[in-house]
């Protein structure tokens, strides 16, 4: 049997937390009856600096039932860092840790398959959505396009996998060697290596409340993933520079021909086009380079990725 800990990042989840706890309690009871997990397995909620009563609910759950434990971060550090705090804290207590979101849109019945694959020797088991029929066309199109762009950029991630996964103690200890401040878990975990498996599931509707991932946050996470895992955007700038140089030669020839023919004034349009084109490319290049320089700046400071204010584990 496996000593299993669940790590569940929470941000303003007071509307859904009690239902989530009750559902997971029943699931753990079922797993124990199947002899898949030990009696000292736990469910850990991580409060990522919530502004509502999330931490009060977590404390009440912990005091009521020792199955639950809780981690409170000193301030909001974002989903990825909150998840990271759980993984790094719980690796010292568990044989394996499964990460899942508090809304339980990821099917908890897939946990059984994850544990079976772990018992067969897999150190990492990825939960992968088998379809996206419940998503809007825009979200489905952008999500699938994002995974394809990441792949083209040289960042290897698991297609249609978010952060629903099982990691063994050995995998977590290896993962702890990755010290970067700019964290993109779904891109870093595959770098560990070790034996891995994939199980598929159908994503469910959210039980209550609203998703905390706005379009702005999703775009920020997408950009974080690309710039944290690949340097191809910088190489793309080089390609744009070469292309601009070739276009400039063409404009030069056109300007000389216009001068010889006595219609130099007619080149005003091409001149303005060139200025705006080259100016835009330069600003784009400076922005991308600045993003990478900013990441280097943050990495050299070695600031803590999170600070745990309180840890309740009975």
C-alpha positions, 0 to 999 in steps of 0.5 A: 500500500502507498502512503499518499498525500494530496496537495491542493492549492486554494485561493479564495475557495470558500464556496467549494472547499467544504464540498471538496473535502467531503468528496475527497474524504469519501474517496480516501475511504474507498481507496483504503477499502481497496487497500491502495493507500495506508491509514496515515495517508493525508489530504493537504490544502494549501492556502495561497494568501486567500482574502476570504475564509479559506484558511479558517475552513482549512483549520476547522477541517484539520481540527475536526479530522486528522485526515486533513492537513493544511499549509498557509503561505505568508502571501499570495504567490500564485498557483505554481508556487503554492503547488510547489510549496506543497510538493516540497513540504509533503515529500518528507511525509509521503511515498507519493504525492498527487497534485489536484485543483480544489474545484475537482474538475480533474476526475478523482476516480483517476487516482486509482489508476495513478496508484496502480501505475505507481505500484507497477514502478512508475515514478511520475503518472500524468493525468491527461484530458481525453477530450475538450468538448466541455470547453468553448471553441475559443478556449479549446482552440487557444489551448491546443494551439498553445501546446503546439507552439510550446512544442515548436519552441522546443519546450517539451510538455505533455499534450493536454496535461495541466497539473494533475499528476502523481510523483513518487518520493524519488521523483520529488527529491530529484525535482527539489534539485531544480532551483529556478525562481521562474516556475512552470511545473508542467514543463519542468517535471518531464525533465526529471526523466524516470519512468512515467505513465499517462492515464486519461480522464474526462474533465468535469464541471466545476462544483461551485464558485468561479475559476481563478484563472482569468484570460490574463492569468492564462496568457501570463502562464503561457508566456512564462512557460515559453520563456522559462523553457526555451530560448527559441524566441531569441533565435526567432529575433535573429531570423527576423533581423536577417529578414529585415536586412533582406527587405532593406536591400530591396528598399535600397534598390527601389530607392536608387531606381526611383532616384534615377527615374526622377520620382524619388518623392514617390518613395515616401510611402516605402520610406515610412513603411520601412521606418515603422517596420524596422522600429516595430521589430526593434521594439519587439526584439528589445521586449523579448530580450528584456523578458529574458534579462528580467528572468536572469535578474530574478534568478540571481537574487535567489529570493524564496519562491514561497514562505510558509506561515503555518503548517498543520499536520496531525 
